[in-house]
Amino acid sequence: MDWDPSKYLQFADQRSRPFVDLTSQIAAAEPRRVVDAGCGSGELTELLSRRWPSAQVFGFDSSPDMIERARRLATDRLAFAEGDVRDWRPDPDVDVLVSNAVLQWVPDHLDLIRRWADELPSRAWFGWQVPGNFRSPSHVLMRELAESSRWAAKLDGVLRHHDAVAEPADYAAVLLERGWEALAWETTYLHMLSGSDPVLEWVRGTGLRPILAALDVDDAREFTGTYARQVRAAYPAGPFGTPFPFRRLFCVGRKL
């Protein structure tokens, strides 16, 4: 399943707000090493380098296209590499670990969070953010269409909306049970999107990707056309753009 950096960055301002809100709650003073797990195209990882000017900052992502773009930002303190979050293990000097809008792609990611929490050193900070909008019209309509008689045979098992994320209290409990301090919360952002079919274009860069990857060109065009009509009705444009509520779930912890 390929990532298109230009499509993902189409709504860069809106997508960056949760990252800023997440990292604002990480109170590390002078971390030695800061890691961005699932860094995408690297622009937000660069913010970590500016936030902690004495730290070595490392971002990794499983998408070669994203890493190719990110490496344009590399410096003597900021590095990027390809890597899968499921395989990564923290070194003893990782004082800050951040994961932004990545873990929802990882089945059983609570187990991954537990492992990272156990392996991170004392006094380390760990923060992550995942979308919590799988009950929103954008995803309900996508799921219902994928499960319809027209598409069920081709798209069976492609979407895993029912178990993609946990609730904030569940995330906090994972850290608290391991003796960490933890803060969990949720925020619903109201994005005012511009352009033609902006909700479709938003999910085309994220949640719709597994479906587009599973279909050939003609089928993808048919599916997208039907879905576009549905989300256009669910998210009507107003005089100031198309309102698009988006729920996000956050957790930040410090290891004692």
N, C-alpha and C positions, 0 to 999 in steps of 0.2 A: 504494500500500500504506500504509494509515493506521496510526498508532501510537496506542495507548490508554495515556495516562500512568498512570491508576489501576491498570490491569492490570500494567504494567511495575513499578510501585512496590509491588506486593503483596508482593514479597520484597526490599524495599529494603535491609534489613540485610545479607542474604547477597550481594546484587549489589554493594554498596559496598565489600566487603572487598578485592577485587582492585584497585580504584582506589586505596585507601589504601596497599596494598603497592607498587603501581606508583610513585606519587608520592613515597613515602618514599625512593626511590633517586635522586630528582632533587635534586641538591645546589646548585642555584642560590641565591646569597646574597640579592641585591637585584635581581631582574629588573625591567625596565622594563614589559614587556607580557607577559601570560600568556594563552594561547589554549587553549580546550577545544574540539577539533574533534569535533562530534557530541555536544553537551552534554546531550541529552535534556531532562529537566525542570528541570535547573539546580541541584539540591541538592548534587551533587558539585562543580560549578563554584564554588559558594559556599565550599566547603572550600578551594579554591585562593586565594580572596580573603582568607580568614583566615590561610592559610599565609604569604602574601606581602603584608603590609598596606600596603606602599608601591607595589605594582604596579597597573597598570590590567589588569583581567581581562575577557576577552571570550569568550563561549560562543556557538556557532552550531550549528544543527541543521536538517535538511531538513523536519522535521515541524512544521507550523503549530501543532498541538495542544500539542506539547512546548514550543515557544517561548512560546506564550501562558501556559502555567503557569510557565515559567522567569522571565518578565518580572516576576512578582510579587516576585522576589528582588532585582531590580535596585537598585543604589545609584549614587552618583557615581563609584565605582570598578569596578562590576560591571555589564556590559551584555550583552544577548543580541540575536540577530537570526537570521532564517531564512537558510540557506545550505547549499549542497551541498559536501561535502568535496572532490569532484572538481574544483570550480571555484575553491576558495579558494587564495590566494597569500599567503605571509607578508610583512608589512611589515618594514622594516629594524630595527625596535625589538622584534621578537618574540624574547624571550630564553628563553621556555619554551613548548613546544607539547606538548599532551597529547591522546591519542585513546584513549578507553576503550570497548572492545567495539563498535567501529564498522567497522573496516576489513574485517571478514569479509563485509560486505555489498557491498564494492566489488570488482568483477572487476579482475584485474591490479593489485591495490593495491601490489604491490612497486614498480611504476613510479611510483605516487603517492608512496610513501615516498622513492624516489630523488630525485624532483623537489623535495620538501620539504627533504630533506637538503641539496641543492645550493643552495636559495634561502634557507635560514635563515642568519642572520648568524654570524660567528665567536663562539665561546664560548656559543652557544645550546645548550639542552638539549631533547631530543625523546624522549618516552616513549609507548609504546602497549601495549595489552593486547587480546588477542583470545581467544575461546573455542577450546579445542583438543579438544572432546569429540565430534567428528563420527563417531568410531568407537564411541561409547557406545551402549548399547541405546536410549536415548531418540531418537537420530538414525538409527541403523540401522533400527529398526522403522518410523520415519516414512518413510524412503527406500524400504524394501521395500514398504510399503503403497502409496505413491504410484506405484511401478513395477509394481504388480500389474495383472492384466488388468482389474479393476474400474475402476481409476483412471488407468491409463497415458495414455489418450487425452486426458483433461482436465488432467493434471498433468505432461505431458512438458516437461522443461526448467525447471520451476518451482523445483526445489531444485538447488543447485550445491555440495553437500557435498564432492564429490571434490576440488575445488580452492579451497575457501573460504579456507583459511589455509595458510601455510607452517610450517616447523619453526623453533624458536628459533635454531638455528645459521644458517639461511638469513636470518633477519631481522638477526642480528648482522653477517653478511657484507655486507649492503647498506650498512651504515654504515661498517664497517671498510674496505671497498673505496674509500670516499670520504674516507678519512683521519680519520674520527671515532674517538673512544673508544666502546666499546660493551659493554654487559652484557646478556646474555639468559638467561632461565631459564623454568622451568615449575613450576606448583604444582597439585596436585589437592586441591581443597577438598571436605571431606565435610560437606555441608549436611544437617541433620536437619530435614526439612520436616514441617509439621503440616497438618491439614485433610484434606478428602476429595479424592482424586485430585490430590495436590499437584504431582507431576511434570507431569501434564497441564497444570495451571494455570501452572506455571513456563514451559513451552514455548509455551503459548498467548500469552504476552506477548512472545515472541521468535521462536524457530525455526519455530513452526507458522504464523506470520503469513502467509508467502507462499502457503501452501496455502489458508488461510481466505480470502485475498483473491481466489484464483483460482476458488473454488467458490461456487455460489449457496447460499442458506440451508439448503435441504433436503440438498444434497450435503455441505455442511460439517458438518451434524449427523450424517450417516451416517458420514463419514470419522472425525470426532472420537470417535464412539461405539466404533468398531472399534479405533482407536488407543488409547483409554482403557483398554480391556480388556487390550490387549497390554502397555502400560507398567505397569499395575497388577500384572501377573504378573512383569514384569521387575524392578520395584522394590517388593517387598512391604513393607507397614508393619510396624514393630517396636514394642516396648513404649515407646520414647522418640521415636517419629516415623518418618518414612520416610527412610532413608539415601539420599542422592543425591550420588554422587561427581561432581565437575565439574572437568575439567582446563582450566587457563588458561595462555596463553603470553604472555611479557613480553619487552620489549626497551626499554632506556634507553640513550641515547647523548649524548655531548657533542662539539660541533664544535670542533676545534682551530684 
